[in-house]
Amino acid sequence: MINKILGYILMFVGLTLISYTCWESYNIFSNKVLPPEIFKTQAQVTNKSSGNLGGEIQAQMQDIIKKQLQDVMPADSIPKILNLFSWSILAGIFAGSQITGIGIK
């Protein structure tokens, strides 16, 4: 009798975790919630020295190149993609494999 009750409790907890994972995945991919931050960007510190004409031109060129690269791919897009990819893998392994296992049983 206790085994049946324990079995039902564990099944309920497992289905609750699977449902939560699926719900969070839906919220993340519908852009309602941000994915967990596993990968973060670091702020860059630049030293601009004044008084050197060649250094000023080089700094201006670097700023122009950075602006052009920002137009093509924003700096925070790579960590966002990696965070989405890591959540997809974890949710797929956890929820997907569990639901498949339940279906097979």
N, C-alpha and C positions, 0 to 999 in steps of 0.2 A: 504494500500500500504506500509506504513512504517513498519507494522507488518511483512509482507513478507520479506522485505529487512533485518530487524533485525533478523528474523528467519534464513535466509540464512547465514547471518554473523555469528550468534552463531553456526550454524551447521558447517560452515567452520572452525571456531576456535576449536570446539570440535573434528572434524576429524583430524585437524592438531595436536592437543595434543595427540590424540590416536596414530597417525602415529609416532610422535616423541617418545612416550613411547615404541612402538613396535620396532622402529629402535634402540633405546638405549639398549633394552633388547637383540636384536640380536648382537649388538656390545659387550655387556658385556659377553654373553655366548659364543661368538666366540673368546673371549680373546683378543679383540682389545682395549678395554677400561676397566679400573678398575671400579668396582661398587662403588657407594657412600659409604664413610666410616662412618658408624653409630657406629660400634664397633671397638675400637682401642686396641692395646696391650700397656702395660706399660713396660718401661725398668726396669729391676731388678738390684738392687744395692747389691753387696755382699761385706761383710767385711771379709777379710782374715787376721787373726792374725798370726804373725810369732813368732817362739820361742817355740811353744808348739807342741811336736811331735804328740800327740793324735789329736790335732786340724788340723795338716797338713795331717794326714792320712784321717781324716774325710772329709776335703776339697777335697782331691784327689778322694775319693770315690764319693762324690757329683758330681764332674766334670765328672767322668766316667758314672755315672747314667744319668746325663743330656745329655751326648753325645749319649748314647744308646736310650734315649727317643726321641732325635732329629731325630735319624734314623727312628724310628717308626712313629712319628707324629711331623712334624715341629711346632715350637711354634706359627707361624703366620697362621697356617691352620684353627684354630678354628674361629678367627675373620673373615677370608675370607669366610668361610662357612656361618657364621651368616650374613655377609653382602650380600652374594648371596641369602640367604633365605629371608631376609627382602626385597630385591629388587624384588624377585619373587612374594612375597605376594602383595607388593604395585602395581607392574605392572599388576598382575593378577586381582586384585580388580579393578584397574582403567581401563586398556585397555580391559581386558577380559569381565568385566561386561558391559562396554559401548558398545562394539561390539555386545555382546549378546542382549542388550537392543535395539540397532538399528535393529538387525535382527528380533527381535520379532515384532517391530513396523512396 
